[in-house]
Amino acid sequence: MLDYIIVGSGLSGIAVAEKLLSKDKKILVYDDNSQSSSTVAGGIYNPVILKRFTLAWNANEQLDTALSFYSSLEKKLDISLIHPLPIYRRFHSVEEQNNWFSAMDKPYLSRFLDEKLVSTINPHIPASHSFGHVKETGVVNTELLLEKYRAYLTEINSFQQETFDFDQFEVNEDHCIYKNRKAKKIIFCDGFGLKKNPYFNYLPLNGNKGEYLIIKAQDLKLEVAVKSSVFIIPLGEDLYKVGATYNNWDKTKEPTQEGKNYLLEKLNGFLNCDFEVVDQIAGIRPAAKDRKPLVGKHPKHGNMYCCNGFGSRGVLIGPTVASELINFIEDSVALSEEIDINRFAKLYQAASS
């Protein structure tokens, strides 16, 4: 008898699995690589919403938890995941500069916004209205994390690469059965795959497609991340990730010419050196209607849970929310109302009637 079956091994599944393993639980994780949002994510940890200069939801608490979590995984997996990287917001007007300074008076934001503006950071990214520096930012190598953590789970016989087949799943009062494996509980961390999950597809998960370009710019020599109309993030060896798009209508995972054209138009608006596009990637971000995570117990089945809906901030949100879910299940610590799927109980009732 397993303690838990976990469906999905993206950022949510990894955080859930690691929390359970720390409690000596016997787990088995199923994943078929169908959800690519964690793989193609920019991996940036940034507590500030740079469009409006506001603090992201609970970001100050989540940042400390996330960095501690990824640091522990670096030691456990003997890899380097956390790469501090300054972020500079390119201002488009004096009004944006004023909004930046006004934001410093808001609770918690002064910790992250540098009061000293920078007139120039790179000759190939000019700015008539200077740059603002966001502090305590960086990048987590999500692609390496997913690869190495799945390898680790495989080594401890806790990973199965396959598509979860709901036709072979049975849920009972005190346990569930998948094929020939029994588990006391099951947690779905299936990203946008939740839309095809017959137990949780009543939840208002609105997938948001994000596309990125990988460019090579030999003359740029940029060593910080810049947010203008789009992000440009250095990857090393003259390679940069540029993104991202936010498309609420296209639910396919394939890169599009439309997405490429959009990113090139934005990039050419502030970058004045030659570059070539060497790759284009895309994924569907699992974002809830109210932009809060979807976490908690199924309304009918007491041994079935979900941990989902992280949107574009899974790097920051994942460790905190996963920990809260496991504390809820194992220690009966109440979930925060703002993330508890009980807030959508009426949708379940409507879907079941």
Secondary structure, 3 states (H helix, E strand, C coil): CEEEEEECCCHHHHHHHHHHHHCCCCEEEEECCCCCHHHHCCCEECCEECCCCEECCCHHHHHHHHHHHHHHHHHHHCCCCEEECCEEEECCCHHHHHHHHHHCCCCCHHHCECCCCECCCCCCCCCCCCEEEECCCEEECHHHHHHHHHHHHHHCCCEEECCCCHHHEEECCCCEEECCEEEEEEEECCHHHHHHCCCCCCCCEEEEEEEEEEEECCCCCCCCEEECCCEEEEEECCEEEEECCCECCCCCCCCCHHHHHHHHHHHHCCCCCCCEEEEEEEEEEEEECCCCCEEEECCCCCCEEEEECECCCHHHHHHHHHHHHHHHHHHCCCCCCCCEHHHHHHHHHHHHC
